[in-house]
Structures are given as structure tokens and as C-alpha cells.
Amino acid sequence: MKIRKATNKDSIKIKKLIEGVLDEIFGRKPRDWLKEINNLEKTYVVFYIAEDKGEILGCIALKKGKIKAELKRMYIKKGYRRKGIGQKLFDIFLKFCLKNDYKKIILSTHKKMKGAIRFYKKNKFVKIKHNKEYVFLERKL
């Protein structure tokens, strides 16, 4: 397995990964926001993928704010979770943020994604607010 920066050529495979995860957890396909993956080089500061033999196993992306990094699109394919892939992706993401002088990382995740919430808390994120569906977390750097 290797981790690399994604390009627009990876868009179709990335969409399939995300659709599969969301269908598994929520029983539905994502809404219109998935269109942003078509031009990920323009939409994101950086978009990393973990792949093995051409198959995308996971991804993580960064949207930029003034003093914060917004973690987006972190998904790991079923059958590959809890094998360290998410941690490896996050570690590369964190290294990028530190190197580029971000002061904090923020994110939101659905309350149904309990494994993701545990993962983020393990990685020093704290809950800053929540609503009926989402949990909002941050990590100061």
C-alpha cells in the first residue's frame, strides 16, 4: 500500500469509495457535494489517497481557511478499517498542516460515524459543538 496525492484522474475511483462508505452507513448515496471531487485539484489544498494495486482504500483532504485547516473527505473502505490506513493518512495530513503553519484543524462528522469520532478523539480532537446530526471537532496545533 502507498499513500500519494490524488489528481483529477483519480476522481471516479474516489467517488466510488465515498459512495460505498456512505451507502453502507446511511443506506444512501451522497448529495450534490460529490461533484466537487470532479475537480479536486481546484477544490482542495491537498487530497491524499491510500491505494494498493490501483484500488483506492482510503482518502483524506484539506480545505483551507485563514488560520485553520478543515479536514474533509476522510473515508476508509469497508474491510480495510482498523488496519492503520486511516492513521497513516491522518499522519501525513497532520505533517502537511504543521509544515504549512496551520494553527488548528477543524472537522465535522455525522453522529452515526461512531468509529470516526473515536478515531478523532484518539488523535487529540475535542468536541466544540454538536447539533441533531453532526459533531464538530477541533485540534489545536
C-alpha positions in Angstrom: 0.0 0.0 0.0 1.2 3.5 -0.8 -0.1 7.0 0.1 0.1 9.7 -2.5 -1.5 13.0 -3.6 -4.6 12.4 -5.7 -5.2 14.1 -9.1 -8.3 14.7 -11.1 -7.6 11.4 -12.8 -8.4 9.6 -9.5 -11.9 11.2 -9.3 -14.0 8.3 -10.4 -12.3 5.8 -8.1 -12.6 8.3 -5.2 -16.3 8.8 -5.8 -16.9 5.1 -5.8 -15.1 4.7 -2.4 -17.1 7.6 -0.9 -20.4 6.3 -2.3 -19.7 2.8 -1.0 -19.0 4.0 2.5 -22.0 6.3 2.7 -24.3 3.7 1.2 -23.0 1.2 3.8 -23.5 3.6 6.8 -26.6 5.5 5.7 -28.1 3.4 3.0 -28.0 6.2 0.5 -25.7 7.9 -2.0 -24.2 11.3 -1.2 -25.9 14.5 -2.3 -24.6 17.1 -4.7 -21.4 17.8 -2.9 -19.8 14.8 -4.5 -19.5 16.9 -7.7 -16.6 18.8 -6.1 -14.5 15.6 -6.5 -14.6 16.1 -10.2 -12.1 19.0 -9.8 -10.4 18.1 -6.6 -7.1 19.8 -7.6 -9.0 23.1 -7.5 -11.4 22.4 -4.6 -8.8 21.1 -2.1 -5.4 22.3 -0.9 -4.3 18.7 -0.9 -6.1 15.4 -1.3 -4.3 12.2 -0.3 -5.3 8.6 -1.2 -4.1 5.2 0.1 -4.0 2.7 -2.7 -3.0 -0.8 -3.3 -2.6 -2.3 -6.8 -4.7 0.6 -8.3 -7.5 0.2 -5.7 -8.3 3.2 -3.5 -8.6 2.0 0.1 -9.0 5.4 1.8 -8.7 9.1 1.4 -8.4 12.4 3.3 -8.5 16.0 2.1 -7.8 19.6 3.3 -9.8 22.7 2.7 -8.1 25.8 3.7 -9.2 28.6 6.0 -7.2 31.6 7.3 -5.8 30.0 10.5 -7.4 26.6 10.3 -7.2 23.5 8.2 -10.6 21.9 7.5 -10.3 18.1 7.4 -12.7 16.7 4.8 -13.4 13.5 2.9 -11.8 11.0 5.3 -13.1 7.6 4.3 -11.7 4.1 4.6 -13.2 1.3 2.5 -15.0 -1.5 4.4 -12.7 -4.4 5.1 -9.7 -2.1 5.5 -10.7 -0.2 8.6 -8.9 -0.7 11.9 -5.7 -1.7 10.0 -3.8 1.6 10.4 -4.7 3.1 7.0 -6.7 5.9 8.5 -3.9 6.7 10.9 -1.3 6.7 8.1 -3.4 9.1 6.1 -4.0 11.3 9.1 -0.3 11.4 10.0 0.6 12.6 6.5 -2.3 15.2 6.6 -1.1 16.4 10.1 2.5 16.7 8.9 1.3 18.8 5.9 -0.7 21.1 8.3 2.3 21.6 10.6 4.7 22.2 7.8 2.3 24.9 6.4 1.8 26.7 9.8 -1.8 25.9 10.4 -2.9 26.8 13.9 -5.8 24.2 14.2 -7.7 21.5 12.3 -11.5 21.5 12.3 -13.9 18.9 11.1 -17.5 17.8 11.3 -18.7 14.2 11.1 -22.1 12.6 11.4 -23.1 11.2 14.8 -23.7 7.8 13.2 -20.0 7.6 12.3 -19.0 6.4 15.8 -15.7 4.8 14.7 -14.7 8.1 13.1 -15.5 10.0 16.3 -13.4 7.6 18.4 -10.6 7.9 15.9 -10.6 11.7 16.0 -10.7 11.8 19.8 -7.8 9.4 19.9 -5.9 11.9 17.8 -6.4 14.8 20.2 -9.5 16.3 18.7 -12.1 17.8 21.1 -15.8 18.3 20.6 -16.6 22.0 20.2 -20.3 21.7 19.4 -22.9 19.4 18.0 -26.4 19.5 16.6 -29.1 16.9 15.8 -27.0 15.1 13.2 -23.3 16.3 13.4 -20.4 16.6 15.8 -17.9 19.4 15.3 -14.4 18.8 16.5 -11.1 20.7 16.5 -7.4 20.1 17.3 -5.1 22.9 18.1 -1.6 22.6 16.6 
